[in-house]
Amino acid sequence: MCYIAPGQTGACDRYANADGRIVRTDPVVMLSHALTAGQRVVPFAARVWDGDPMPADTFVTGIGSGTTYPDYKPAPFIVSSQVEGTDMVTVVTEAIFSYCGVKVKIDTDRFLGPEGATVRVDGEAVGHVTTAEYGSQMLSLGGVHHLTGGTKAEGRVTCAAILALCNGAPVTVQIDGGSTVTVQAGHAPVVDGQRQQRMRVGCGSATIGMFASQWHGAVDEVVVVDDHITGVVSEHQAGKVLGWTPTGIRIKGHRSTPGRYFKVSEPGLGWGGTRLTDPLAILGEWNPKKGARSGLTLLMVSTTGEDFGYYVLDADLVPRPRPLPKALEATVRVIDESCEPSLCTVLFIGGAGGSLRAGVTRNPMRLTQSVQAGATRLTSGGAECFVWPGGGITFMVDVMRLPAGAFSYVPTPALVAPLEFTLTRADYLAMGGHAASITSLEEMMARGGEYPTAARLEPWRSDGS
């Protein structure tokens, strides 16, 4: 129902009018482990295909295959194959998702915004900040309410933003009450114009547990500053086991178990994800009755090793900054070296429990049950998916594991993602599959699809996906 003028493409850029005939603008993507370098476009359909055999392990993906819409017909390709002597069937389609979004994991201890805060692109709400995880901040973007439940502008911006993220492009978001962040799958985040370098090695307490033995004998006290748990080595169980001498230090914060303090500062872009630019601000008066003395040495360090300071107590028990001794340089450096690079990860999440199942089988519930039972393997563009337990077929996939340009859109607005359902031929027939539409790879190459196009054959990613 999309009018496409001669020589033009449609609104979604997936179809074009070539001499009065609707054609696909993108090729069907096929993967093979046997293809070791580069990628190639191969002829498709009888009038041009020269019969060259495909590699034995060729896997047809849903990328570029077309959809089952309006869902009364079988999926575009239902391809038979043999895997280790077993007859298999792979059903491929491009699924249209209104119920979809992305979960963005941002590896940084920097504060991006309060939990539940609205995330915006070009002023339009596209999602929210969700619960932080260990060393990472998390965003939930997209979803049906932003795509179709708000204004037209909100829907268009949301669709464009999550499509860009799924296809590996950068997107800059603004977080209410927080930061401006540029996110791109496989790249370091940029927070308020500053590219992040490191993911913290652990919380303050964990950092002490890992490195206390290296500090023992080289410094009298160590404080690891963290927006979650700030650690104090002389009070920490690791210090106790090593025989650390009490120092009379006092931390301004909520004391948890010994050597572990919460809420030493509000979250921010300073030391260890706090607002601190001067770590001494979290120290109270030192207690000489509990070990404080003139000449006592103190190392304060963040959970990434990026921020550190060395101090010596004077006669009034006031810490005075001093150059970091050579003996401690290696211990700070090892924290830095133990940190993983700061990275953005984008997971596409979609609900495939609707009418697209009719393109696989005449009994949609049987497909759901088969996927949930693990009898049918669900992949997206050849990449492994995590299928959520419970009702329906709700899955997540790492967008970095799919070939480039795997996602597209329709003007609903909604995203289009490739899906492949692989199962034994016997199970496929038993669930009421479209037996008359099963074809071999060679027949598929010779016959082509519903719309003229080419096929792109490329290697599987080296990570095994």
RAPEQUI-V66650 format. One record per pair of residues at least 6 apart in sequence whose C-alpha atoms are under 8 Angstrom apart, sorted by the first residue. I is the first residue (numbers start at 1). J is the second residue. If there is no record, write none. Layout:
i:I j:J
i:I j:J
This chain:
i:2 j:10
i:2 j:11
i:3 j:10
i:4 j:10
i:4 j:16
i:4 j:17
i:5 j:17
i:6 j:17
i:6 j:18
i:6 j:19
i:6 j:20
i:7 j:16
i:7 j:17
i:7 j:18
i:7 j:19
i:8 j:16
i:8 j:17
i:8 j:18
i:9 j:15
i:9 j:16
i:9 j:17
i:10 j:16
i:11 j:410
i:11 j:411
i:12 j:408
i:12 j:409
i:12 j:410
i:12 j:411
i:13 j:25
i:14 j:24
i:14 j:25
i:14 j:26
i:14 j:408
i:15 j:22
i:15 j:23
i:15 j:24
i:15 j:25
i:16 j:22
i:16 j:23
i:16 j:24
i:16 j:25
i:17 j:23
i:22 j:451
i:22 j:452
i:23 j:451
i:23 j:452
i:23 j:453
i:24 j:64
i:24 j:451
i:24 j:452
i:24 j:453
i:25 j:453
i:26 j:64
i:26 j:453
i:26 j:454
i:27 j:41
i:27 j:63
i:27 j:64
i:27 j:65
i:27 j:453
i:27 j:454
i:27 j:455
i:27 j:456
i:28 j:60
i:28 j:61
i:28 j:62
i:28 j:63
i:28 j:64
i:28 j:65
i:28 j:453
i:28 j:454
i:28 j:455
i:28 j:456
i:29 j:60
i:29 j:61
i:29 j:62
i:29 j:63
i:29 j:64
i:29 j:65
i:29 j:455
i:29 j:456
i:29 j:457
i:29 j:458
i:30 j:58
i:30 j:59
i:30 j:60
i:30 j:61
i:30 j:455
i:30 j:456
i:30 j:457
i:30 j:458
i:31 j:58
i:31 j:59
i:31 j:60
i:31 j:61
i:31 j:382
i:31 j:457
i:31 j:458
i:31 j:459
i:31 j:460
i:32 j:55
i:32 j:57
i:32 j:58
i:32 j:59
i:32 j:457
i:32 j:458
i:32 j:459
i:32 j:460
i:33 j:57
i:33 j:58
i:33 j:459
i:33 j:460
i:34 j:55
i:34 j:56
i:34 j:57
i:34 j:459
i:35 j:55
i:35 j:458
i:35 j:459
i:35 j:460
i:36 j:459
i:37 j:459
i:38 j:458
i:38 j:459
i:39 j:456
i:39 j:457
i:39 j:458
i:39 j:459
i:40 j:456
i:40 j:457
i:40 j:458
i:41 j:454
i:41 j:455
i:41 j:456
i:41 j:457
i:42 j:49
i:42 j:454
i:42 j:455
i:42 j:456
i:42 j:457
i:43 j:49
i:43 j:50
i:43 j:454
i:43 j:455
i:44 j:445
i:44 j:446
i:44 j:447
i:44 j:448
i:44 j:452
i:44 j:453
i:44 j:454
i:44 j:455
i:45 j:444
i:45 j:445
i:45 j:446
i:45 j:447
i:45 j:448
i:45 j:449
i:45 j:452
i:45 j:454
i:46 j:445
i:46 j:446
i:46 j:447
i:46 j:448
i:49 j:445
i:49 j:446
i:51 j:442
i:51 j:446
i:53 j:442
i:59 j:382
i:60 j:79
i:60 j:90
i:60 j:92
i:61 j:92
i:61 j:93
i:61 j:380
i:61 j:381
i:61 j:382
i:61 j:418
i:61 j:419
i:61 j:420
i:62 j:92
i:62 j:93
i:62 j:94
i:62 j:380
i:62 j:381
i:62 j:417
i:62 j:418
i:62 j:419
i:62 j:420
i:63 j:93
i:63 j:94
i:63 j:381
i:63 j:406
i:63 j:407
i:63 j:417
i:63 j:418
i:63 j:419
i:64 j:94
i:64 j:418
i:65 j:76
i:65 j:77
i:65 j:92
i:65 j:93
i:65 j:94
i:65 j:449
i:66 j:76
i:66 j:93
i:66 j:94
i:66 j:450
i:67 j:75
i:67 j:76
i:67 j:93
i:67 j:94
i:67 j:95
i:67 j:96
i:68 j:74
i:68 j:75
i:68 j:76
i:68 j:93
i:68 j:94
i:68 j:95
i:68 j:356
i:68 j:359
i:69 j:356
i:71 j:355
i:71 j:356
i:71 j:358
i:71 j:359
i:72 j:358
i:72 j:359
i:73 j:358
i:73 j:359
i:74 j:358
i:74 j:359
i:74 j:360
i:74 j:361
i:74 j:434
i:74 j:437
i:75 j:91
i:75 j:92
i:75 j:93
i:75 j:359
i:75 j:360
i:76 j:92
i:76 j:93
i:76 j:449
i:76 j:450
i:77 j:91
i:77 j:92
i:77 j:93
i:77 j:437
i:77 j:438
i:77 j:439
i:77 j:444
i:77 j:449
i:78 j:89
i:78 j:90
i:78 j:91
i:78 j:92
i:78 j:437
i:78 j:438
i:78 j:439
i:79 j:89
i:79 j:90
i:79 j:91
i:79 j:438
i:79 j:439
i:79 j:440
i:79 j:441
i:79 j:444
i:80 j:87
i:80 j:88
i:80 j:89
i:80 j:90
i:80 j:425
i:80 j:438
i:80 j:439
i:80 j:440
i:80 j:441
i:81 j:87
i:81 j:88
i:81 j:89
i:81 j:90
i:81 j:440
i:81 j:441
i:82 j:88
i:86 j:424
i:87 j:424
i:87 j:425
i:87 j:426
i:88 j:422
i:88 j:423
i:88 j:424
i:88 j:425
i:89 j:422
i:89 j:423
i:89 j:424
i:89 j:425
i:89 j:428
i:89 j:438
i:90 j:420
i:90 j:421
i:90 j:422
i:90 j:423
i:91 j:360
i:91 j:420
i:91 j:421
i:91 j:422
i:92 j:418
i:92 j:419
i:92 j:420
i:92 j:421
i:93 j:418
i:93 j:419
i:93 j:420
i:94 j:416
i:94 j:417
i:94 j:418
i:94 j:419
i:95 j:352
i:95 j:356
i:95 j:416
i:95 j:417
i:95 j:418
i:95 j:419
i:96 j:409
i:96 j:410
i:96 j:414
i:96 j:415
i:96 j:416
i:96 j:417
i:97 j:350
i:97 j:351
i:97 j:352
i:97 j:414
i:97 j:415
i:97 j:416
i:97 j:417
i:98 j:143
i:98 j:144
i:98 j:147
i:98 j:148
i:98 j:412
i:98 j:413
i:98 j:414
i:98 j:415
i:99 j:143
i:99 j:144
i:99 j:350
i:99 j:351
i:100 j:142
i:100 j:143
i:100 j:144
i:100 j:348
i:100 j:349
i:100 j:350
i:100 j:351
i:100 j:415
i:101 j:140
i:101 j:141
i:101 j:142
i:101 j:143
i:101 j:162
i:101 j:348
i:101 j:349
i:101 j:350
i:102 j:140
i:102 j:141
i:102 j:142
i:102 j:162
i:102 j:166
i:102 j:346
i:102 j:347
i:102 j:348
i:102 j:349
i:103 j:138
i:103 j:139
i:103 j:140
i:103 j:141
i:103 j:346
i:103 j:347
i:103 j:348
i:103 j:349
i:104 j:138
i:104 j:139
i:104 j:140
i:104 j:141
i:104 j:344
i:104 j:345
i:104 j:346
i:104 j:347
i:105 j:136
i:105 j:137
i:105 j:138
i:105 j:139
i:105 j:344
i:105 j:345
i:105 j:346
i:106 j:136
i:106 j:137
i:106 j:138
i:106 j:189
i:106 j:342
i:106 j:343
i:106 j:344
i:106 j:345
i:107 j:135
i:107 j:136
i:107 j:137
i:107 j:189
i:107 j:198
i:107 j:199
i:107 j:341
i:107 j:342
i:107 j:343
i:107 j:344
i:108 j:135
i:108 j:136
i:108 j:137
i:108 j:196
i:108 j:198
i:108 j:199
i:108 j:200
i:108 j:342
i:108 j:343
i:109 j:135
i:109 j:136
i:109 j:137
i:109 j:199
i:109 j:200
i:109 j:272
i:109 j:273
i:110 j:267
i:110 j:268
i:110 j:269
i:110 j:270
i:110 j:272
i:110 j:273
i:110 j:274
i:111 j:137
i:111 j:178
i:111 j:179
i:111 j:267
i:111 j:268
i:111 j:269
i:111 j:273
i:111 j:274
i:112 j:137
i:112 j:175
i:112 j:178
i:112 j:179
i:112 j:180
i:112 j:181
i:112 j:191
i:112 j:268
i:113 j:129
i:113 j:175
i:113 j:176
i:113 j:177
i:113 j:178
i:113 j:179
i:114 j:129
i:114 j:177
i:114 j:178
i:115 j:128
i:115 j:129
i:115 j:130
i:115 j:131
i:115 j:132
i:116 j:128
i:116 j:129
i:116 j:130
i:117 j:128
i:117 j:129
i:117 j:175
i:117 j:176
i:117 j:177
i:118 j:125
i:118 j:126
i:118 j:127
i:118 j:128
i:118 j:129
i:118 j:175
i:118 j:176
i:119 j:125
i:119 j:126
i:119 j:127
i:119 j:128
i:119 j:129
i:119 j:141
i:119 j:173
i:119 j:174
i:119 j:175
i:119 j:176
i:120 j:126
i:120 j:127
i:120 j:173
i:120 j:174
i:120 j:175
i:120 j:176
i:121 j:157
i:121 j:158
i:121 j:161
i:121 j:172
i:121 j:173
i:121 j:174
i:122 j:157
i:122 j:173
i:123 j:174
i:124 j:153
i:124 j:154
i:124 j:157
i:124 j:158
i:125 j:146
i:125 j:154
i:125 j:158
i:126 j:141
i:126 j:142
i:126 j:146
i:126 j:154
i:126 j:157
i:126 j:158
i:127 j:139
i:127 j:140
i:127 j:141
i:127 j:142
i:127 j:143
i:127 j:146
i:128 j:139
i:128 j:140
i:128 j:141
i:128 j:175
i:129 j:138
i:129 j:139
i:129 j:140
i:129 j:175
i:130 j:137
i:130 j:138
i:130 j:139
i:130 j:140
i:131 j:137
i:131 j:138
i:132 j:138
i:134 j:202
i:135 j:199
i:135 j:200
i:135 j:201
i:135 j:202
i:135 j:203
i:136 j:199
i:141 j:158
i:141 j:162
i:142 j:158
i:142 j:159
i:142 j:162
i:146 j:154
i:146 j:155
i:146 j:158
i:147 j:154
i:147 j:155
i:147 j:156
i:147 j:158
i:147 j:159
i:147 j:413
i:147 j:414
i:148 j:155
i:148 j:412
i:148 j:413
i:149 j:155
i:155 j:413
i:156 j:413
i:159 j:409
i:159 j:413
i:159 j:414
i:159 j:415
i:161 j:171
i:163 j:407
i:163 j:408
i:163 j:409
i:163 j:415
i:164 j:170
i:164 j:171
i:165 j:171
i:165 j:183
i:165 j:184
i:165 j:185
i:165 j:346
i:166 j:185
i:166 j:346
i:166 j:347
i:166 j:348
i:166 j:399
i:166 j:407
i:167 j:399
i:167 j:404
i:167 j:405
i:167 j:406
i:167 j:407
i:168 j:184
i:168 j:185
i:168 j:186
i:168 j:399
i:168 j:400
i:168 j:404
i:169 j:184
i:169 j:185
i:170 j:182
i:170 j:183
i:170 j:184
i:170 j:185
i:171 j:182
i:171 j:183
i:171 j:184
i:172 j:180
i:172 j:181
i:172 j:182
i:172 j:183
i:173 j:180
i:173 j:181
i:173 j:182
i:173 j:183
i:174 j:180
i:174 j:181
i:175 j:181
i:179 j:191
i:179 j:192
i:180 j:191
i:180 j:192
i:180 j:193
i:181 j:189
i:181 j:190
i:181 j:191
i:181 j:192
i:181 j:193
i:182 j:189
i:182 j:190
i:182 j:191
i:183 j:189
i:183 j:190
i:183 j:344
i:184 j:344
i:184 j:345
i:184 j:346
i:185 j:343
i:185 j:344
i:185 j:345
i:185 j:346
i:185 j:399
i:185 j:400
i:186 j:343
i:186 j:344
i:186 j:345
i:186 j:400
i:187 j:342
i:187 j:343
i:187 j:344
i:188 j:195
i:188 j:196
i:188 j:197
i:188 j:341
i:188 j:342
i:188 j:343
i:188 j:344
i:189 j:195
i:189 j:196
i:189 j:342
i:189 j:343
i:189 j:344
i:190 j:196
i:196 j:342
i:197 j:341
i:197 j:342
i:198 j:304
i:198 j:336
i:198 j:339
i:198 j:340
i:198 j:341
i:198 j:342
i:199 j:304
i:199 j:339
i:199 j:340
i:199 j:341
i:199 j:342
i:199 j:343
i:200 j:272
i:200 j:303
i:200 j:304
i:200 j:339
i:200 j:340
i:201 j:207
i:201 j:303
i:201 j:304
i:201 j:335
i:201 j:336
i:201 j:338
i:201 j:339
i:201 j:340
i:202 j:303
i:203 j:226
i:203 j:228
i:203 j:229
i:203 j:230
i:203 j:303
i:204 j:223
i:204 j:224
i:204 j:225
i:204 j:226
i:204 j:228
i:204 j:229
i:204 j:230
i:204 j:231
i:204 j:260
i:204 j:302
i:204 j:303
i:205 j:224
i:205 j:229
i:205 j:230
i:205 j:231
i:205 j:232
i:205 j:236
i:205 j:259
i:205 j:260
i:207 j:224
i:207 j:231
i:207 j:303
i:207 j:335
i:208 j:224
i:208 j:231
i:208 j:232
i:208 j:233
i:208 j:236
i:208 j:238
i:209 j:238
i:211 j:331
i:212 j:233
i:212 j:238
i:212 j:239
i:213 j:242
i:214 j:331
i:215 j:222
i:215 j:328
i:215 j:331
i:216 j:242
i:216 j:244
i:218 j:327
i:218 j:328
i:219 j:297
i:219 j:298
i:219 j:299
i:219 j:328
i:220 j:245
i:220 j:247
i:220 j:296
i:220 j:297
i:220 j:298
i:221 j:232
i:221 j:233
i:221 j:234
i:221 j:247
i:221 j:296
i:221 j:297
i:221 j:298
i:221 j:299
i:222 j:232
i:222 j:233
i:222 j:234
i:222 j:298
i:222 j:299
i:222 j:300
i:222 j:301
i:223 j:230
i:223 j:231
i:223 j:232
i:223 j:233
i:223 j:298
i:223 j:299
i:223 j:300
i:223 j:301
i:224 j:230
i:224 j:231
i:224 j:232
i:224 j:300
i:224 j:301
i:224 j:302
i:224 j:303
i:225 j:231
i:225 j:271
i:225 j:272
i:225 j:279
i:225 j:300
i:225 j:301
i:225 j:302
i:225 j:303
i:226 j:271
i:226 j:272
i:226 j:273
i:226 j:274
i:226 j:302
i:226 j:303
i:227 j:262
i:227 j:263
i:227 j:264
i:227 j:265
i:227 j:266
i:227 j:267
i:227 j:272
i:227 j:273
i:227 j:274
i:228 j:262
i:228 j:263
i:229 j:260
i:229 j:261
i:229 j:262
i:229 j:263
i:230 j:259
i:230 j:260
i:230 j:261
i:230 j:262
i:230 j:264
i:231 j:259
i:231 j:260
i:231 j:261
i:232 j:259
i:232 j:260
i:233 j:239
i:233 j:244
i:233 j:259
i:234 j:240
i:234 j:244
i:234 j:245
i:234 j:246
i:234 j:247
i:234 j:259
i:235 j:246
i:235 j:258
i:235 j:259
i:236 j:258
i:236 j:259
i:236 j:260
i:237 j:258
i:237 j:259
i:245 j:291
i:246 j:290
i:246 j:291
i:247 j:287
i:247 j:290
i:247 j:291
i:247 j:292
i:247 j:293
i:247 j:296
i:248 j:286
i:248 j:287
i:248 j:288
i:248 j:289
i:248 j:290
i:248 j:291
i:248 j:292
i:249 j:283
i:249 j:284
i:249 j:285
i:249 j:286
i:249 j:287
i:249 j:292
i:250 j:283
i:250 j:284
i:250 j:285
i:250 j:286
i:250 j:287
i:251 j:261
i:251 j:264
i:251 j:282
i:251 j:283
i:251 j:284
i:252 j:264
i:252 j:282
i:252 j:283
i:252 j:284
i:253 j:261
i:253 j:262
i:253 j:263
i:253 j:264
i:253 j:265
i:253 j:282
i:254 j:261
i:254 j:262
i:254 j:263
i:254 j:264
i:255 j:261
i:255 j:262
i:256 j:262
i:264 j:282
i:265 j:274
i:265 j:275
i:265 j:276
i:265 j:282
i:266 j:274
i:266 j:275
i:267 j:273
i:267 j:274
i:267 j:275
i:268 j:274
i:268 j:275
i:268 j:276
i:269 j:275
i:270 j:276
i:270 j:277
i:271 j:277
i:271 j:279
i:271 j:302
i:271 j:307
i:272 j:302
i:272 j:303
i:272 j:304
i:279 j:300
i:285 j:317
i:286 j:292
i:286 j:317
i:292 j:317
i:293 j:313
i:293 j:315
i:293 j:317
i:294 j:312
i:294 j:313
i:294 j:314
i:294 j:315
i:294 j:316
i:294 j:317
i:295 j:312
i:295 j:313
i:295 j:314
i:295 j:315
i:296 j:312
i:296 j:313
i:297 j:310
i:297 j:311
i:297 j:312
i:297 j:313
i:298 j:310
i:298 j:311
i:298 j:312
i:298 j:319
i:299 j:308
i:299 j:309
i:299 j:310
i:299 j:311
i:300 j:308
i:300 j:309
i:300 j:310
i:301 j:307
i:301 j:308
i:301 j:309
i:301 j:332
i:302 j:308
i:303 j:335
i:304 j:335
i:304 j:336
i:304 j:339
i:305 j:332
i:305 j:333
i:305 j:335
i:305 j:336
i:306 j:336
i:308 j:332
i:309 j:321
i:309 j:322
i:309 j:324
i:310 j:321
i:310 j:322
i:310 j:323
i:310 j:324
i:311 j:319
i:311 j:320
i:311 j:321
i:311 j:322
i:312 j:318
i:312 j:319
i:312 j:320
i:312 j:321
i:312 j:322
i:313 j:319
i:313 j:320
i:314 j:320
i:345 j:398
i:346 j:398
i:346 j:399
i:346 j:400
i:347 j:396
i:347 j:397
i:347 j:398
i:347 j:399
i:348 j:396
i:348 j:397
i:348 j:398
i:348 j:399
i:349 j:394
i:349 j:395
i:349 j:396
i:349 j:397
i:350 j:394
i:350 j:395
i:350 j:396
i:351 j:392
i:351 j:393
i:351 j:394
i:351 j:395
i:352 j:392
i:352 j:393
i:352 j:394
i:352 j:395
i:353 j:368
i:353 j:392
i:353 j:393
i:353 j:394
i:355 j:364
i:357 j:364
i:357 j:367
i:358 j:364
i:360 j:367
i:360 j:433
i:360 j:434
i:361 j:367
i:361 j:431
i:361 j:432
i:361 j:433
i:361 j:434
i:362 j:431
i:362 j:432
i:362 j:433
i:362 j:434
i:363 j:431
i:363 j:432
i:363 j:433
i:366 j:431
i:367 j:376
i:367 j:431
i:368 j:392
i:368 j:393
i:370 j:376
i:371 j:377
i:371 j:378
i:371 j:393
i:372 j:387
i:372 j:389
i:372 j:390
i:372 j:393
i:375 j:423
i:376 j:421
i:376 j:422
i:376 j:423
i:377 j:420
i:377 j:421
i:377 j:422
i:377 j:423
i:378 j:384
i:378 j:385
i:378 j:419
i:378 j:420
i:378 j:421
i:378 j:422
i:379 j:385
i:379 j:419
i:379 j:420
i:379 j:421
i:380 j:397
i:380 j:402
i:380 j:417
i:380 j:418
i:380 j:419
i:380 j:420
i:381 j:402
i:381 j:403
i:381 j:406
i:381 j:418
i:381 j:419
i:381 j:420
i:382 j:402
i:382 j:420
i:382 j:465
i:383 j:397
i:383 j:398
i:383 j:401
i:383 j:402
i:383 j:465
i:384 j:397
i:384 j:465
i:385 j:395
i:385 j:396
i:385 j:397
i:385 j:398
i:386 j:395
i:386 j:396
i:386 j:397
i:387 j:393
i:387 j:394
i:387 j:395
i:387 j:396
i:388 j:394
i:388 j:395
i:388 j:396
i:401 j:461
i:401 j:465
i:406 j:417
i:406 j:418
i:407 j:415
i:407 j:416
i:407 j:417
i:407 j:418
i:408 j:415
i:408 j:416
i:408 j:417
i:409 j:415
i:409 j:416
i:410 j:416
i:429 j:435
